[in-house]
Every structure is written in structure tokens, then in C-alpha cells.
Amino acid sequence: MRIISKKPLREFWERHADVASTLNDWHKAVRQEEWDSPVELLANHPNARIIGNDRAVFNIRGNRYRLVVSVNYQYKIIYIRFIGTHAEYDRINAESV
């Protein structure tokens, strides 16, 4: 999958050093995968959750952080929409952020 872009992840882990290696590992793993559907995403990431608007939520570091992505399955592109703490995630609408 192609990820647009790594910058939000990097900016986040610069502020939250405890998550740097986890986000970097997620980025490396997902770049090597190809998903044709939400079913394939979940096959590779069973702890992810599919929500509306072609979005998925990943629990990062034991659910301490949340990563929201928008997925274009046809073109194999992932857009980073949100990365934050669980408390910050609770204050957003993940389907429209």
C-alpha cells in the first residue's frame, strides 16, 4: 500500500517518543501489504476496526493511541487522517476527520 504521507506519523512520534518504533513498524508493514477490501485489511490487522467512509481505526501501543486512515482500495492508497491519544480520539468524528 502507498501511504500519504509519513509526515503526520513522524510529527506525532517526535512529540510522543514512546510510540516512535511502533508507528515506524506499522508504516513498514503496511507499505509491504496490498488490500483489495476491508476483509483483507482485517486479515492482516485483526485488531483494526472498519468504520464508515472507507476508514479504518488502528489501536497503537495497546490502545493507548489511535490511528485513523482512509483507504482507497482500488488504487492501493492509504491517507493518514488522524493520530492521537485515545482521549483525543474520543473527541473527534473518525468518519469525517
DSSP file (Angstrom, degrees, kcal/mol; ACC not computed):
  #  RESIDUE AA STRUCTURE BP1 BP2  ACC     N-H-->O    O-->H-N    N-H-->O    O-->H-N    TCO  KAPPA ALPHA  PHI   PSI    X-CA   Y-CA   Z-CA
    1    1 A M              0   0    0      0, 0.0     2,-0.5     0, 0.0    76,-0.2   0.000 360.0 360.0 360.0 147.1    0.0    0.0    0.0
    2    2 A R  E     -a   77   0A   0     74,-3.0    76,-3.3    73,-0.1     2,-0.5  -0.859 360.0-148.8 -97.0 129.4    1.1    3.5   -0.6
    3    3 A I  E     -a   78   0A   0     -2,-0.5     2,-0.6    74,-0.2     3,-0.3  -0.875   7.5-135.9-107.4 125.8    0.8    5.8    2.4
    4    4 A I  E    S-a   79   0A   0     74,-3.6    76,-2.1    -2,-0.5    -2,-0.0  -0.962  77.9  -7.8-113.9 110.7    0.1    9.5    2.0
    5    5 A S        -     0   0    0     -2,-0.6     4,-0.4    74,-0.2    -1,-0.3   0.843  40.2-167.5-123.3 173.1    2.0   10.7    4.0
    6    6 A K  S  > S+     0   0    0     -3,-0.3     4,-2.5     1,-0.2     3,-0.5   0.686  80.5  87.3 -77.6 -18.2    4.5    9.7    6.7
    7    7 A K  H  > S+     0   0    0      1,-0.2     4,-3.0     2,-0.2     5,-0.3   0.881  84.7  50.7 -53.8 -47.7    4.9   13.2    7.9
    8    8 A P  H  > S+     0   0    0      0, 0.0     4,-1.8     0, 0.0    -1,-0.2   0.885 112.3  48.7 -60.7 -35.1    1.9   13.2   10.4
    9    9 A L  H  > S+     0   0    0     -3,-0.5     4,-2.6    -4,-0.4    -2,-0.2   0.942 112.8  46.9 -65.7 -47.1    3.3   10.0   11.9
   10   10 A R  H  X S+     0   0    0     -4,-2.5     4,-1.6     1,-0.2    -1,-0.2   0.919 111.9  50.1 -62.0 -44.8    6.8   11.4   12.2
   11   11 A E  H  X S+     0   0    0     -4,-3.0     4,-0.9    -5,-0.2    -1,-0.2   0.882 112.0  49.5 -61.7 -37.6    5.5   14.7   13.7
   12   12 A F  H >X S+     0   0    0     -4,-1.8     4,-1.7    -5,-0.3     3,-0.8   0.933 110.2  48.0 -68.7 -45.2    3.4   12.7   16.2
   13   13 A W  H 3< S+     0   0    0     -4,-2.6     7,-0.3     1,-0.3    -1,-0.2   0.731 103.6  62.2 -73.0 -18.1    6.3   10.4   17.3
   14   14 A E  H 3< S+     0   0    0     -4,-1.6     3,-0.3    -5,-0.2    -1,-0.3   0.824 112.6  37.5 -69.2 -29.6    8.5   13.4   17.8
   15   15 A R  H << S+     0   0    0     -4,-0.9     2,-0.4    -3,-0.8    -2,-0.2   0.701 127.0  37.6 -89.1 -23.4    6.0   14.6   20.4
   16   16 A H    ><  +     0   0    0     -4,-1.7     3,-2.1     1,-0.1     4,-0.3  -0.723  67.2 177.2-130.7  79.4    5.4   11.1   21.8
   17   17 A A  G >  S+     0   0    0     -2,-0.4     3,-1.2    -3,-0.3     4,-0.4   0.746  72.7  71.5 -59.6 -25.8    8.7    9.2   21.7
   18   18 A D  G 3  S+     0   0    0      1,-0.3    -1,-0.3     2,-0.1     4,-0.2   0.672 102.1  43.7 -66.3 -15.0    7.2    6.1   23.3
   19   19 A V  G <> S+     0   0    0     -3,-2.1     4,-2.7    -6,-0.2     5,-0.3   0.426  84.1  99.0-108.3  -0.9    5.3    5.4   20.1
   20   20 A A  H <> S+     0   0    0     -3,-1.2     4,-2.3    -4,-0.3     5,-0.2   0.921  86.5  41.8 -56.9 -51.5    8.0    6.0   17.6
   21   21 A S  H  > S+     0   0    0     -4,-0.4     4,-2.4     1,-0.2    -1,-0.2   0.877 114.6  52.2 -68.1 -35.3    9.1    2.4   17.0
   22   22 A T  H  > S+     0   0    0      2,-0.2     4,-2.4    -4,-0.2    -1,-0.2   0.934 112.7  43.9 -65.4 -46.1    5.5    1.1   16.9
   23   23 A L  H  X S+     0   0    0     -4,-2.7     4,-2.6     2,-0.2    -2,-0.2   0.891 113.7  51.1 -66.4 -38.8    4.4    3.7   14.3
   24   24 A N  H  X S+     0   0    0     -4,-2.3     4,-2.4    -5,-0.3    -2,-0.2   0.909 110.8  48.6 -64.7 -41.0    7.5    3.1   12.3
   25   25 A D  H  X S+     0   0    0     -4,-2.4     4,-2.5     2,-0.2    -2,-0.2   0.911 111.1  50.6 -63.2 -42.6    6.9   -0.7   12.4
   26   26 A W  H  X S+     0   0    0     -4,-2.4     4,-2.7     2,-0.2     5,-0.3   0.935 111.0  49.4 -59.5 -46.5    3.2   -0.1   11.3
   27   27 A H  H  X S+     0   0    0     -4,-2.6     4,-2.0     1,-0.2    -2,-0.2   0.928 112.4  46.6 -59.8 -47.6    4.4    2.1    8.4
   28   28 A K  H  X S+     0   0    0     -4,-2.4     4,-0.8     1,-0.2    -1,-0.2   0.913 114.6  47.2 -62.3 -43.6    6.9   -0.5    7.2
   29   29 A A  H >< S+     0   0    0     -4,-2.5     3,-0.8     1,-0.2     4,-0.4   0.935 112.6  47.4 -65.1 -47.1    4.5   -3.4    7.5
   30   30 A V  H >< S+     0   0    0     -4,-2.7     3,-1.3     1,-0.3    -1,-0.2   0.842 103.8  61.6 -67.9 -33.5    1.6   -1.7    5.7
   31   31 A R  H 3< S+     0   0    0     -4,-2.0    -1,-0.3    -5,-0.3    -2,-0.2   0.802 105.3  49.2 -61.5 -27.0    3.8   -0.5    2.9
   32   32 A Q  T << S+     0   0    0     -3,-0.8    -1,-0.3    -4,-0.8    -2,-0.2   0.510 101.3  81.8 -90.3  -4.8    4.5   -4.1    2.0
   33   33 A E    <   -     0   0    0     -3,-1.3     2,-0.4    -4,-0.4     8,-0.0  -0.573  60.5-154.7 -98.8 161.9    0.8   -5.2    2.1
   34   34 A E        -     0   0    0     -2,-0.2     2,-0.5     6,-0.1    39,-0.0  -0.974   9.5-167.9-135.5 122.9   -1.9   -4.9   -0.6
   35   35 A W        +     0   0    0     -2,-0.4    41,-0.2     1,-0.1    -2,-0.0  -0.939  16.3 178.3-112.7 128.6   -5.5   -4.7    0.4
   36   36 A D  S    S+     0   0    0     -2,-0.5    -1,-0.1     1,-0.2    37,-0.1   0.523  75.9   4.0 -97.7 -10.6   -8.3   -5.1   -2.1
   37   37 A S  S  > S-     0   0    0      1,-0.1     4,-1.7    36,-0.1     3,-0.4  -0.977  81.2 -95.0-162.6 166.0  -11.0   -4.9    0.5
   38   38 A P  H  > S+     0   0    0      0, 0.0     4,-2.6     0, 0.0     5,-0.2   0.823 120.5  63.3 -59.3 -30.2  -11.7   -4.3    4.2
   39   39 A V  H  > S+     0   0    0      1,-0.2     4,-1.7     2,-0.2     5,-0.1   0.910 103.8  46.5 -61.2 -42.1  -11.7   -8.0    4.7
   40   40 A E  H  > S+     0   0    0     -3,-0.4     4,-1.5     2,-0.2    -1,-0.2   0.877 109.7  53.9 -69.1 -37.3   -8.0   -8.2    3.6
   41   41 A L  H  X S+     0   0    0     -4,-1.7     4,-2.0     1,-0.2     3,-0.4   0.953 111.4  45.6 -58.3 -49.0   -7.1   -5.3    5.8
   42   42 A L  H  < S+     0   0    0     -4,-2.6    -1,-0.2     1,-0.2    -2,-0.2   0.802 105.3  60.9 -67.2 -29.0   -8.6   -7.1    8.8
   43   43 A A  H  < S+     0   0    0     -4,-1.7    -1,-0.2     1,-0.2    -2,-0.2   0.879 114.8  35.1 -63.6 -36.5   -6.9  -10.4    7.8
   44   44 A N  H  < S+     0   0    0     -4,-1.5    -2,-0.2    -3,-0.4    -1,-0.2   0.741 132.6  29.5 -86.2 -26.3   -3.6   -8.6    8.3
   45   45 A H    ><  +     0   0    0     -4,-2.0     3,-2.2    -5,-0.2    -1,-0.2  -0.639  64.5 172.8-136.2  74.8   -4.6   -6.4   11.2
   46   46 A P  T 3  S+     0   0    0      0, 0.0    -1,-0.1     0, 0.0    -4,-0.1   0.695  78.9  59.2 -63.0 -18.6   -7.3   -8.2   13.2
   47   47 A N  T 3  S+     0   0    0     12,-0.1    12,-0.2     2,-0.1    -5,-0.1   0.518  86.4  98.1 -87.5  -4.2   -7.3   -5.6   15.9
   48   48 A A    <   -     0   0    0     -3,-2.2     2,-0.4    -6,-0.1    10,-0.2  -0.362  66.6-140.8 -74.9 162.9   -8.2   -2.8   13.5
   49   49 A R  E     -B   57   0A   0      8,-2.2     8,-2.7    -2,-0.1     2,-0.4  -0.996   4.8-139.2-129.6 130.3  -11.8   -1.7   13.2
   50   50 A I  E     +B   56   0A   0     -2,-0.4     6,-0.2     6,-0.2     2,-0.2  -0.746  28.0 176.0 -87.1 129.9  -13.5   -0.8    9.9
   51   51 A I  E  >  -B   55   0A   0      4,-2.6     4,-1.0    -2,-0.4     3,-0.2  -0.687  36.4 -68.1-122.8 179.9  -15.8    2.3   10.2
   52   52 A G  T >4 S+     0   0    0     -2,-0.2     3,-0.6     1,-0.2    -1,-0.2  -0.033 106.2  43.0 -64.8 170.2  -17.8    4.2    7.6
   53   53 A N  T 34 S-     0   0    0      1,-0.2    -1,-0.2    17,-0.1    18,-0.1   0.830 129.3 -66.7  64.9  36.0  -16.4    6.3    4.7
   54   54 A D  T 34 S+     0   0    0     -3,-0.2    17,-3.0     1,-0.2     2,-0.3   0.860  99.6 139.7  54.5  40.5  -13.7    3.7    3.7
   55   55 A R  E <<  -BC  51  70A   0     -4,-1.0    -4,-2.6    -3,-0.6     2,-0.3  -0.812  36.3-164.6-116.3 155.6  -11.9    4.3    7.0
   56   56 A A  E     -BC  50  69A   0     13,-2.3    13,-2.5    -2,-0.3     2,-0.5  -0.979  10.5-145.5-135.5 149.1  -10.2    2.1    9.5
   57   57 A V  E     -BC  49  68A   0     -8,-2.7    -8,-2.2    -2,-0.3     2,-0.5  -0.970  12.8-161.3-117.3 126.8   -9.0    2.7   13.0
   58   58 A F  E     - C   0  67A   0      9,-3.0     9,-2.3    -2,-0.5     2,-0.5  -0.909  14.7-136.5-107.9 132.8   -5.8    1.1   14.3
   59   59 A N  E     - C   0  66A   0     -2,-0.5     2,-0.4   -12,-0.2     3,-0.3  -0.782  25.2-160.7 -84.7 125.7   -5.1    0.7   18.0
   60   60 A I  E  >> + C   0  65A   0      5,-2.8     5,-2.4    -2,-0.5     4,-0.8  -0.918  62.4   1.0-115.1 134.8   -1.5    1.6   18.6
   61   61 A R  T >45S-     0   0    0     -2,-0.4     3,-1.0     1,-0.2    -1,-0.2   0.954 137.1 -41.2  55.8  58.0    0.5    0.6   21.7
   62   62 A G  T 345S-     0   0    0     -3,-0.3    -1,-0.2     1,-0.3    -2,-0.1   0.853 112.6 -54.4  64.5  36.4   -2.1   -1.4   23.4
   63   63 A N  T 345S+     0   0    0      2,-0.2    -1,-0.3     1,-0.1    -2,-0.2   0.588 108.8 118.9  75.2  11.7   -4.9    1.0   22.6
   64   64 A R  T <<5S+     0   0    0     -3,-1.0    22,-1.9    -4,-0.8     2,-0.3   0.846  80.2  28.8 -73.3 -33.1   -3.1    4.0   24.1
   65   65 A Y  E   <S-CD  60  85A   0     -5,-2.4    -5,-2.8    20,-0.3     2,-0.4  -0.872  73.1-145.9-125.0 158.2   -3.1    5.7   20.8
   66   66 A R  E     -CD  59  84A   0     18,-3.0    18,-2.1    -2,-0.3     2,-0.5  -0.981   4.7-163.2-127.3 139.4   -5.5    5.6   17.8
   67   67 A L  E     -CD  58  83A   0     -9,-2.3    -9,-3.0    -2,-0.4     2,-0.5  -0.987   7.0-164.0-121.8 121.2   -4.6    5.9   14.1
   68   68 A V  E     +CD  57  82A   0     14,-2.9    13,-2.7    -2,-0.5    14,-1.7  -0.917  13.3 178.0-107.9 128.4   -7.4    6.7   11.6
   69   69 A V  E     -CD  56  80A   0    -13,-2.5   -13,-2.3    -2,-0.5     2,-0.4  -0.926  25.2-140.1-127.7 153.3   -6.8    6.1    8.0
   70   70 A S  E     -CD  55  79A   0      9,-2.6     9,-3.0    -2,-0.3     2,-0.5  -0.941  25.1-153.1-107.8 135.1   -8.8    6.5    4.8
   71   71 A V  E     - D   0  78A   0    -17,-3.0     2,-0.8    -2,-0.4     7,-0.2  -0.934  18.1-164.8-119.3 127.6   -8.3    3.7    2.3
   72   72 A N  E  >> - D   0  77A   0      5,-3.2     5,-2.0    -2,-0.5     4,-0.9  -0.892  13.5-175.7-102.9  98.9   -8.6    3.7   -1.5
   73   73 A Y  T  45S+     0   0    0     -2,-0.8     3,-0.2     1,-0.2    -1,-0.2   0.845  76.3  57.9 -68.0 -34.5   -8.6    0.0   -2.2
   74   74 A Q  T  45S+     0   0    0      1,-0.2    -1,-0.2    -3,-0.1    -2,-0.0   0.920 118.9  29.2 -62.7 -44.6   -8.7    0.4   -5.9
   75   75 A Y  T  45S-     0   0    0      2,-0.1    -1,-0.2    -3,-0.1    -2,-0.2   0.388 106.3-122.3 -99.3   2.8   -5.5    2.4   -6.1
   76   76 A K  T  <5 +     0   0    0     -4,-0.9   -74,-3.0     1,-0.2     2,-0.4   0.907  61.4 145.0  60.1  45.5   -3.9    0.9   -3.0
   77   77 A I  E   < -aD   2  72A   0     -5,-2.0    -5,-3.2   -76,-0.2     2,-0.5  -0.943  34.9-162.2-120.1 137.1   -3.5    4.2   -1.2
   78   78 A I  E     -aD   3  71A   0    -76,-3.3   -74,-3.6    -2,-0.4     2,-0.5  -0.971   5.6-159.6-116.4 130.7   -3.8    5.0    2.5
   79   79 A Y  E     -aD   4  70A   0     -9,-3.0    -9,-2.6    -2,-0.5     2,-0.5  -0.947  18.1-131.9-109.7 125.9   -4.4    8.5    3.7
   80   80 A I  E     + D   0  69A   0    -76,-2.1   -11,-0.2    -2,-0.5     3,-0.1  -0.662  32.7 168.8 -74.9 121.3   -3.5    9.3    7.3
   81   81 A R  E     -     0   0A   0    -13,-2.7     2,-0.3    -2,-0.5   -12,-0.2   0.719  59.9  -1.6-105.7 -29.7   -6.5   11.2    8.7
   82   82 A F  E     - D   0  68A   0    -14,-1.7   -14,-2.9     2,-0.0    -1,-0.4  -0.957  47.2-179.3-163.5 140.5   -5.7   11.3   12.5
   83   83 A I  E     + D   0  67A   0     -2,-0.3     2,-0.3   -16,-0.2   -16,-0.2  -0.962  35.9 116.5-140.1 128.7   -3.2   10.1   15.0
   84   84 A G  E     - D   0  66A   0    -18,-2.1   -18,-3.0    -2,-0.3    -2,-0.0  -0.972  61.1 -60.1-170.5-179.4   -3.7   10.9   18.7
   85   85 A T  E  >  - D   0  65A   0     -2,-0.3     4,-2.5   -20,-0.2   -20,-0.3  -0.266  53.2-106.1 -71.5 165.5   -4.3    9.6   22.1
   86   86 A H  H  > S+     0   0    0    -22,-1.9     4,-1.8     1,-0.2   -21,-0.1   0.897 123.2  52.5 -60.4 -40.0   -7.3    7.6   23.0
   87   87 A A  H  4 S+     0   0    0    -23,-0.3     4,-0.5     2,-0.2    -1,-0.2   0.899 109.8  48.0 -64.0 -40.9   -8.8   10.6   24.8
   88   88 A E  H >4 S+     0   0    0      1,-0.2     3,-1.2     2,-0.2     4,-0.2   0.893 108.8  54.8 -65.5 -39.2   -8.2   12.8   21.7
   89   89 A Y  H >< S+     0   0    0     -4,-2.5     3,-1.7     1,-0.3    -1,-0.2   0.880  99.6  60.8 -60.9 -38.7   -9.8   10.2   19.5
   90   90 A D  T 3< S+     0   0    0     -4,-1.8    -1,-0.3     1,-0.3    -2,-0.2   0.700 101.5  55.0 -63.0 -18.4  -12.9   10.2   21.7
   91   91 A R  T <  S+     0   0    0     -3,-1.2    -1,-0.3    -4,-0.5     2,-0.2   0.423 100.8  69.9 -96.0   0.7  -13.4   13.9   20.8
   92   92 A I  S <  S-     0   0    0     -3,-1.7     2,-0.8    -4,-0.2     3,-0.1  -0.702  79.8-120.5-113.7 166.3  -13.4   13.5   17.0
   93   93 A N    >>  -     0   0    0     -2,-0.2     3,-1.8     1,-0.1     4,-1.6  -0.915  24.7-162.3-101.4 103.9  -15.7   12.1   14.4
   94   94 A A  T 34 S+     0   0    0     -2,-0.8    -1,-0.1     1,-0.3   -38,-0.1   0.717  84.7  60.4 -63.8 -21.7  -13.5    9.4   12.9
   95   95 A E  T 34 S+     0   0    0      1,-0.2    -1,-0.3     2,-0.1   -44,-0.0   0.646 118.2  26.6 -80.2 -14.0  -15.7    9.2    9.8
   96   96 A S  T <4        0   0    0     -3,-1.8    -2,-0.2     1,-0.1    -1,-0.2   0.494 360.0 360.0-126.4  -5.9  -15.2   12.8    8.8
   97   97 A V     <        0   0    0     -4,-1.6    -3,-0.1   -15,-0.0    -2,-0.1   0.514 360.0 360.0 -67.7 360.0  -11.9   13.9   10.2
